[in-house]
């Protein structure tokens, strides 16, 4: 397995994996997610793959086929007089192809992203996980992540 920046040739595989992730979220929250869609379009991926502020890393097998990805965003939270300025790397989306799960691809992707965050001078690595996505939550805890804050909702219908 190799981990590298995503390229245009990876778009079909990335779109397939984006669909897998969407279906997990649609099963958890059908009131929010539309089954059969993807978070990003082909055109958006072309743009993102070139953007150093939004790096996308892919894990590829020996035939250079994508087995997983991590969409990231470099961020600097808004400065306030009460918080220390800092840079962070936010994991917007991470996925391993359901056909190859259990082979430690997610661990390798996470470790690669963590190394990139350090290389880029980030203070922290952050992400959000949906309630009900228990497998993802357990994985992130295994990777040493801890809750930072909790977003809550009250549905008004």
C-alpha positions in Angstrom: 0.0 0.0 0.0 1.1 3.5 -0.8 -0.4 6.8 0.3 -0.1 9.9 -1.9 -1.9 13.0 -3.0 -5.0 12.3 -5.1 -4.8 12.8 -8.9 -7.4 13.2 -11.7 -7.0 9.5 -12.5 -8.4 8.6 -9.0 -11.7 10.4 -9.5 -13.8 7.4 -10.5 -12.6 5.4 -7.4 -13.0 8.4 -5.1 -16.5 9.0 -6.3 -17.3 5.3 -5.7 -16.0 5.7 -2.1 -17.8 9.0 -1.6 -21.0 7.1 -2.4 -20.2 4.4 0.2 -19.7 7.1 2.9 -22.9 8.9 1.9 -24.9 5.7 2.3 -23.6 5.2 5.8 -24.7 8.7 6.7 -28.0 8.4 4.9 -28.7 5.2 6.9 -27.9 7.1 10.2 -29.7 10.4 9.3 -32.1 10.0 6.4 -33.6 13.3 7.5 -30.4 15.0 6.4 -28.6 13.0 3.8 -29.9 12.1 0.3 -29.2 8.5 -0.7 -27.7 8.0 -4.1 -25.7 11.3 -4.0 -22.1 12.2 -3.3 -20.6 15.0 -1.3 -18.5 16.3 -4.1 -18.9 16.3 -7.9 -16.3 15.3 -10.5 -15.6 19.0 -11.2 -15.2 19.8 -7.5 -12.7 16.9 -7.1 -10.6 18.2 -10.0 -10.3 21.6 -8.3 -9.8 20.1 -4.8 -7.0 17.7 -5.9 -4.9 20.8 -6.9 -5.6 22.8 -3.8 -2.8 22.7 -1.2 -5.2 24.2 1.4 -7.5 21.2 0.9 -5.2 18.2 0.3 -6.8 14.9 -0.5 -4.7 11.8 0.2 -5.4 8.4 -1.2 -4.3 4.9 -0.2 -3.6 2.8 -3.2 -2.9 -0.9 -3.7 -0.1 -2.4 -5.8 -2.0 -1.7 -9.0 -2.5 2.0 -8.0 -6.2 1.5 -7.4 -7.7 3.7 -4.6 -8.6 1.7 -1.5 -9.2 4.7 0.8 -9.0 8.4 1.1 -8.7 11.3 3.5 -10.1 14.7 2.5 -8.4 17.4 4.6 -8.6 21.2 5.1 -6.0 23.5 6.5 -7.7 25.9 8.8 -6.9 28.8 11.1 -9.9 29.3 13.5 -11.0 33.0 13.8 -8.9 34.9 16.2 -10.5 36.3 19.3 -8.9 37.9 22.3 -9.7 34.9 24.4 -8.1 32.2 22.2 -4.5 31.5 21.1 -4.1 31.7 17.3 -3.3 28.3 15.8 -3.3 26.3 12.6 -5.1 23.0 12.3 -5.7 20.2 9.8 -9.3 19.2 9.7 -10.2 15.8 8.3 -13.4 16.5 6.3 -13.9 12.9 5.2 -12.1 9.6 5.6 -13.1 6.3 4.0 -11.8 2.9 3.3 -13.5 0.8 0.6 -15.9 -1.6 2.3 -14.4 -4.5 0.2 -10.9 -4.1 1.9 -11.7 -3.0 5.4 -9.9 -4.7 8.3 -6.5 -4.4 6.5 -5.4 -1.3 8.6 -5.7 1.1 5.6 -7.6 3.6 7.8 -4.8 3.5 10.4 -2.2 4.1 7.7 -4.2 7.0 6.2 -4.7 8.5 9.7 -1.0 8.2 10.5 -0.1 9.8 7.2 -2.5 12.7 7.8 -1.1 13.1 11.3 2.4 13.3 9.9 1.3 15.8 7.2 -0.3 18.0 9.9 3.0 18.0 11.9 5.0 18.8 8.7 2.6 21.7 7.9 3.1 23.1 11.4 -0.4 22.4 12.7 -1.2 22.5 16.4 -4.0 19.9 16.1 -5.8 17.4 13.9 -9.6 17.6 14.1 -12.7 16.0 12.6 -16.4 15.5 13.3 -18.2 12.2 13.6 -21.9 11.6 13.3 -23.8 10.2 16.3 -24.7 6.6 15.4 -21.5 6.0 13.4 -20.2 3.9 16.2 -17.5 2.1 14.2 -15.9 5.4 13.2 -16.1 6.8 16.7 -14.4 3.7 18.1 -11.6 3.9 15.4 -10.9 7.6 16.2 -10.6 6.8 19.9 -8.2 4.0 19.1 -6.1 6.5 17.1 -5.9 8.6 20.3 -8.5 11.3 19.5 -10.6 12.7 22.3 -13.8 14.8 22.3 -13.1 18.5 22.0 -16.6 19.9 22.0 -20.1 18.6 21.4 -22.5 20.0 18.9 -26.1 19.5 19.9 -29.4 19.9 18.0 -33.1 20.2 18.6 -35.2 19.3 15.6 -38.2 21.6 15.2 -40.8 19.5 13.5 
